[in-house]
Amino acid sequence: MAAMKPRTGDGPMECTKEARHYVMRIPLEGGGRLVVELNATEAQELGEILIAAIVPKA
């Protein structure tokens, strides 16, 4: 029988590199986590979009 672990959204946002992809885990309000699997190209595009959104344009 598998061990039962509580599912909570507690913990930091994290991104780990696995064999052929990146796995990003984002805590959600109300509990739980959003888990997104990205390949290298998608991760690069996401990074560029996030940087463009937070860096003020001159």
N, C-alpha and C positions, 0 to 999 in steps of 0.2 A: 504494500500500500504506500502511495506517495505521501510525503510529509505535507501537511497543510500549512501554508504560509499566508499571513494576512496580506491583502492587496491594498497598499496605500500609495498615495502620490508623494509621500515624503521622500526627500532625497534630492540631490542635485540633478540638473539636466546633464546628460552625458552622451557622448558619442564614442563608439569603439570601432576599431577596424577589425573586421573578421576576414575570413579567407578571400572572398572576392568582392566584398561590399562593406559598407559602413552601416552601423545600427545606431540610430539616434533615439534616446528615450527622454521624453518630456513629461514632467509631472503635470497633472491636470487638476483644476479646481474641483472639489467634490470627491477626490480620490482617483486612483488609477493612473495609468501612464499611457501616453501616446507613443507607440513604437513605430519608427519609420526605417525602412531598409532602402539604402541608396547605393548606386554604383558610383565610381569615382567622378564621372562626368556630371552626374546629378548633384553630388556633394559640392563640386566646384561652382556650379551654377547657383546653388542655394547660397553659398558663401558670398558670391558677388551680389546677389539680390539683397541679402541682409546688410552688407556693407553699404550699398547704395541707399538703403532705407534709413540708416542711422547716421551716416556721415553727411553733414550739411554741405550743400553745394555752394561754391564761391560765387 
